Amino acid sequence: MTDARQPFAVALGMFDGMHIGHRQVIDQTVKLAKERGWASAVYTFENHPRSVFAQAPAPLMTSARRRQAMLKRGVDVVDMVRFDRAMAALEPREFLTMLCARYDVRAVVVGSDYTYGHLGKGTVETLRRDAPDYGFEVHEVPFVMLAGEKVSSTRIRSALDSGNTALAREMLGESLYDEPRDYQPSPRAR
């Protein structure tokens, strides 16, 4: 078991589907932690944040499969917490305070479109601005593009809903993800 008080590089995000863009964030976190002699962690949510206030998009993977996929990539700790109204109410700095109380955070790794805190008011820009106050570095991983468009869970769902499983598989990547068997298309897509 990893000691939470040792230095950590922490990846932040939902990581639904663990697509090729998500894997770059995870891989950079693991690489950075190894280079610095730290532990690596992923802080993520068990349920989609939208599920608290509205209908969440259909998940591409179960929580158990996401955890398995993250561990397969070499992450030391997968911290999958339940997103609820209390979490949704945290202001961006309150979220960072909570995260730094949970881990000795030395670096945070996020995708370019990462948001956090109440109403998603925290962005990569605010993360960079506040990082010195908390004593960690921020590493931003640029979007992964495919056929001129950003790879995203939303785009994968759209491909699956329209029957374009080849495109979905290309965005999902390696064989562990070759069958998006956890995904259930929305009723209107059927």
N, C-alpha and C positions, 0 to 999 in steps of 0.2 A: 504494500500500500504506500502511496506517495504522501509525504508530509506536506500539508497545506501551507506550512510556514516556510517552506523552501522557496527559492525564486521560481517564478512561473512565466512562461509565454502563454497567453490565453487567446484563443480564437473565439470571436463573438459572431453569432448569427443563428438563423433558424436551420439552415442546411437541409431543407426538405429535398429529398432525392439524391443528395450527395453527388450532384452533377459535376462536370469537369471544371467548372468555375469554383464550386465549393471545395473540390479537392485541392485546388491551388492554394486556397486560404489555409486549409488544414496542413498541407505539405510544408508551406512556408513556416507555419507555427512550429511544427515538429523539427524542421531543419534549424531554425533559430534557437530553439531550446537546446538541441544537441550541441550546436556550436558554442553556446554560452555555458553549458553545464547546468542548465535549468531543467525543470520538468515542463511538460506541455499539457495544456488542458483545453477543452472545448466547453464553453459555457453556452448552453442552448436551452430551448424550451421543449417540453414534452408535447405540448399542444400549440397549435398556431395562435399567435396573439389575437388575430381577428375573431377567434372562437369565443372570446369573452364578451364581445359586443355585437357581433353579427355572425353571419354564416361564414365559416372559414373555407378556404379552398380545399378540395379533396387532397389528402396527403398522398405524396408519391411513394412514400415508404412508411412503414410502421416505426414507432420509436425504437423498438428492439433492433430492427434492421439498420436504422441510422446509427445507433450505438455501435453495432457490429462493424459497420463500414468505417466509422471513425477509428475504432481500435485497430482495425486491419491496417490503417495508414500509419500506425505507430504512436498515436496519442496516448499519453499516460493516464489521463483522467477525462472522462466524459461526464460532465455535470449537467444533467438534464432535469430542469426544474419545471414545476407546473406554473404556467402563466395565469395570473388571476387579476382581479381588480386592484388589489394592493400593489402588485408589480406594475400594472398599467399606470398607476397614479404617481409613481416615482419620477421626480424631475431628473433630468440628465445627470446632474452632479450627485444626486442621491443614489442613482443607479451605480455610478462609479465608486462612491463611498462604500456601498454594499459589496461590490465586486472586490474592492481592495481589502475589505474586512474578511472576505472569504478566502482570499489568496494573497500571497506576497507577489503582486503583479509587477513584473519588470518590463513586459512588452505586451501590447495588444495588437492582434492581427485581424483585419476586417476587409471585406470587399468594399469597392468604391461607393456602393449605394446603401451601406449600413446605416441604420437609424436606431436610436434607443431613447428611453425615457418617455415621459408623458407626451402623447400625441406624436411620437417620433421626432421631438424637437432636437434631440441630440443627433448630430451628423458627424461625418469624418472630420469636418472643419472644427466643430466644437470639441471633439475628442482630442484633436491636436492642440487646441487652445488650452484645454484643462489638464492635459497629461503631465506637464511639469509640476503642477500642484500635487499630483498623486505619485510622482516619481516613476512613471513608466514611459516607454517609447511607443509610438504608433507606427505600425506598418500597414500600408494600404495596398491591397492587391487589385490591380486593374481588372476591368471586365474581360472575360474570355468571349471572343467574338467567333461566330460561325456563320458563314454565308452573309456577312455584313451586318448581322444582328447579334445583340447580346444574348448569351446563353443564360437562361433563367428558369426557375421552376414554373413560372407562369407560361413561358413559351413551350416548355415540355408538355404541360397540361393541354395547351392548345393543339399541339401536334398530335397528342394521343386522342383528344376529342374528335379531331378531323380524320383520324385513321392513319396519320403519317408516323407509323411506328419506327420507320428507318431513321427519320430525323430525331425522334425522341431518343432512340438508342444511341445515336451519334453524340447527343448532348449528355446523356447519362454516362457514356464511356464504357469502361471495362466490363468483362463478363459477369461480375457479381451483379451488375445492374442491367444485364441484357434483356431481362423480362420485367417490365414495370408491373409486377403482379400484385402489388399492394394498391395500385391506383384504381379507383372506381370513377368512371366518367360522370360528369354532372348529368342529371336527367334530361336537360335540354340538349345535350350533345348526342344523346342516343338516337 
